Amino acid sequence: MVVGKHRAVAFSVCCIFLQFVPLQAEVPMVERFTSVARSLVVVEYSIRNELGSHELIGQGILLNRDGVILVAGDLFNEGFPTAWYQDIKIREPGRQSVAIPATFLGRTRDRLFGYVKASEPLDSVPFEPGDAAVSCVGRSVFSVAYLDRSANYALTVRKSDIQTVFDLDHTVIQTGGLTRSNSPVYDAETGDFIGITLSVTHLPSFLRSGRSPEPVESEPSSCFFPFDEVKSALANVPSEPFYLPRAWLGIGEISGLDEDVRTIKQIRQPAAISIGTVIPDDVAEKSGLKGGDIILTVDGQQFSTASLPQFMVMHFTRVINSHKPGDNIVLGILRDEKRIDIPVTLGASPKLPSEMPHIFSPELGLITRDVVFADTYARKLPRETHGVVVAAIKNGAIAALGATPIKSGYLITKVNDQPIEDQTQFLDITKAALTVPGAREMFFVAIDAAGETKICRVDLAK
Amino acid sequence: MQSRCVISLLLVISGSLVAGCSSAPQVPAAIDTHPSYAVRYATNRISPAVVQLNIVSEEMRNGELQTERSLGSGVIIDPEGHILTNFHVAGRAKRIDVVLASKEHVRAKLVGSDHWTDLALVQLDMNDIHQRKLLFQVAALGRSSNVELGEPVMAIGTPFGLSRTVTSGIISNTDRYFDENTIDGYETGWFNNWIQTDAAINPGNSGGPLVNLRGEVIGINTRGIPNGNNMGFAIPIDTALGVVDGLKKQPHILRSYVGFDLEPIQDFEHFYKVPDDQGVLIANIDPESPAEIAGLKPEDVLMEIDGKPVSARFPEELAAIRKRISEYPVGSHLSLTILRPDVVHQSPQAGEETRNELHFMNITTDKLESAVAEPRLFQIWGLTVRDVTRPYLRERRLAHVQGALVLATRSGSLAERARMQMGDIIVDVNGRKIAGVDELALAVKDWEQHPSPVSIDVSRDRSQTMLVLKP
C-alpha cells in the first residue's frame, strides 16, 4: 500500500508501465474498503410480543474490543418497548453461520444512534475513524456496507458527490446515493472519514421525495451525518445498559415568525419563535413563560439565521437538544413589546409510552401499559389521570368482540366498578375478576382517543 | 264492481278540483281494497298534493360563494299552501320554484327548518296562486303510530328529476334506529326513528310523502342506503307534524339541552342492579354542560325525569327519551332520579356487594345549539368564517374561546397567503379583539378603507399563532 507523498511518485511510475491505471481517487477507496469492512457486522433481531413477531436486519459498526457495536437509532426505534427487541444476534461476514448473541445497551441522547453489545468475542476489528474530513459541496465521497443475508452479505461500496449541506435540527449532507443506513462514509480523494449514512426517517419531508417514512433498513441512503454529528457517539462508548432522557422545555407548540410578522412586530432579529402554548404545570410555565411570548435568543445568542419559519423551529430545537436535563439556560423573549430575560432550568423529557412495561392479559387478549404524559395531553385530560392504555389487541380477543368492544388506544379507568390506579392494580383486579367462579362478564369504563367516555361490556362465556 | 270503483275514483277527483286550494277529500264509505284498485285509489288521492321543488342555494365552498341547483320533493299539507319537505332539500334554499302536480310553476318561500329532524316547511306564493287561478290539492295526513309491518305503501316524488313518479312497496320496518348523524355538519337524527320501506326511494324522492292504501301520508321520504336495493327510510308523520306546528310559529325549533349521551341498558342491567324495564345508562357527559354542572357522572343510570319513569332497554328507545328531554322549555329546572353505586369494592376478594342508592339531582336545561353556525364570506380577504359555537368547542375539548372560525380560504387569496387555515379561530385583528363574525366584519370594513399589512392572532387547537395579512 502506498500512502502519503510517495503516492504521487508511485502513480506516475504506474502510468508509464500500465495501460489501465487506477485513478488517484480510487487508491484510498480500495484501501479503506478492505480495512473498514473488517469493522462492519450485521445485526439481526426480532420485534416480538404476544401478538406476533417481525424480523429486522441492520448494519453495525464495531467500536471496541468489548464488543460494543454502533447501530442506527432507527434500528431500535423508540416507539417500541425495549422488551420487544428479542434474539439480538451479531453475524460477521466471513463466518456468517455463527450467530453471536447480543444485548441492547441504549440510545444516544439525540437518538441518532444506539448501541448493542456482543456477548462473545468477535473476529472483527474495532473501527478507527482516523483523520476526520470536512464536508463541502462538490467533494466526492464513498460509503461501505454489507448487503443482506439474501445477497450472502456481499460487501458493497457506492461513490457519489456532496450535493448540498443542510443545516436543520442536525447537519445533514445530501449526496447522489450511498449505501444503507449506518455505513461509514469517506472522502474519496483523501480517504479520510467524513460521516455515517442516515436512514430515511431522520430526513425532513422535503428530502424524502415521496418515500414512506418507515425505516427500511436495507434501502440505500442518499444522506449522511457529518463527523461533527457523529463524533460524540463514537467517543462516548458505553459499557452498561443506559437511558438518556432529552432536555425538556415543557412547551406545547412553537412556530417560527415569518418576515411579515417580524416586520409588523418590529422584531429586528432574522429569526424568532413564538410560543403557541405552554404545558400546564411544567418547566416553561413554572419559569414564567406564557403562550404568545416570542423567543429571540438562547443564552444571549441568536439561534438561527434562517428566513423560513420551519427552519427557525429546527434550529431552535437543535439548540435545546444540545443541552442535558438540568442545564440552566436563559431565554431572551419579547412580551408586549418588552424585552425580558427568563432563566430556565431544563427538565427531563416525560416517559414515553414505550418505556412503560407492556403486559399481555391472555384471557382478555389485550396488551396494556401505564398512562404517560402523551396520553393525557392528547386526550386533553388532567395530567394526574390514572388508568392503563390498551397498546394492542390480539386478533379475536374477547375484549374486542361484542356490542361495546374495547379498542386499541382506550384509556381504561375502571374495571367492574373499581377505579384503576396503575397497571399492577389493573392486572390484579382483572385476574381476580376472571377467577370468580361463574364469572360471565366484565365491565370497563374507558376514555377514547377523542376524550369521550365509553362503557364496555366483555362477555366471558365460552 | 269495476264500474263502482271507477265512479268512486271520479267522484273523489272531481270533488277536489276547486280553483285555488282544496282540503283533503273524505274517505268514501266503501273502498274497494282489491290490491290493484287500492293502490290506484291511494296514489290518485295523494298525487295532486305532491310537488317538485327546484332549489337554488348558495353554499360557501373553498372560500367562495357558489350557487348550486338541486331538486327534491314535497307534499302540500294545508290550504294555506304549506309544503312539508326535508331540511337537506330546502333548508338552505335562497330560491324555491315549485312544480305543482298540474305541471304549473309557482314560486315558494322557506318558512322554517329543523335540521335535527331533517325537516323544512315551505309555503307557496299564494298571491301568485290566486292571480293565476292555479289549482292544487292538500294531502290527507295519517298517523304513523298505527303503521303496520308489511303494510302496502307508495312513495311519490321526483327521483333523478323524473317528477310525479310513483313507486310501491311495503313497510319493511316500523321502528328503524340509526345513530345520530350529520348532514354537511348539521346534526340530525336525534329525535326520531324511521319507517323503512322497499318502495323505491332514490335521490330526488327526498321530502316526498310515503302513503298508505288510504292515500294518507304516514311519512316523509328522507334517506336511502348507498348501493342498497329497496332500502328507503321515512320520517314518521307524527314527528313531522309536531315540528310543523313549531315552524309555523318560529323559523327554528327551540329545544332543551342537558349534555349527556345515553346508552341502552340491555346487558348492563345486572351489573348496575337496575330493576327490570327501568332506566337508561348515562355514558359520556359533555364538558361544561348542565349535566356536568348538576354532578351527573358516566355510569349513572337515569331512572326518572321529574318523577316520571324513563327506560330504554334497546337503542330503538333512545330517540324518544332524547325527544322528551328536548321538549322541556329552555331553562327548565328538572329533578332527575339517578341510580348510582354507593359502595365501591374495597378489595377483589372481599365479595362486598355494591349497594345502589337513588340520588336526586337537580338540573337546569340549557338551549340546544348546533355546532354549525351561519357562514359568511369576506370576499376581499378570500375567506369564509362562522361564529365559534359552544358545541364546536365542546366536541374538541377546547377551552372557551371567542372568535371567528375559518372555514376555508380561496385559492390565491390574501387570507391564503397569510397562511390562514381551516379550523383557525381569529381572535384578534391588529389589536382589536374579535368576539365573532360581526366584529370581524367591522375589522375587515375598516381595513378596506386603508389596506395595509395587519397582524392577525389565531387560535389553532390549543395554541395561538400570529399571522400577517398583506394587501
Interface residues (C-beta under 8 A of the other chain):
Chain A: G252 E253 S255 L257 D258 D260 V261 T263 I264 K265 S274 I275 G276 T277 G291 G292 R379 K380 A403 T404 K414 N416 D417 Q418 P419 D428 I429 A432 A433 E441 F443 V445 A450 G451 E452 T453 K454 I455 R457
Chain B: D261 E263 D267 F268 F271 L281 A283 N284 I285 P298 E299 P341 V344 H345 P348 Q349 T354 R397 A418 R419 P453 V454 S455 R460 D461 R462 S463 Q464 T465 M466 L467 V468 K470
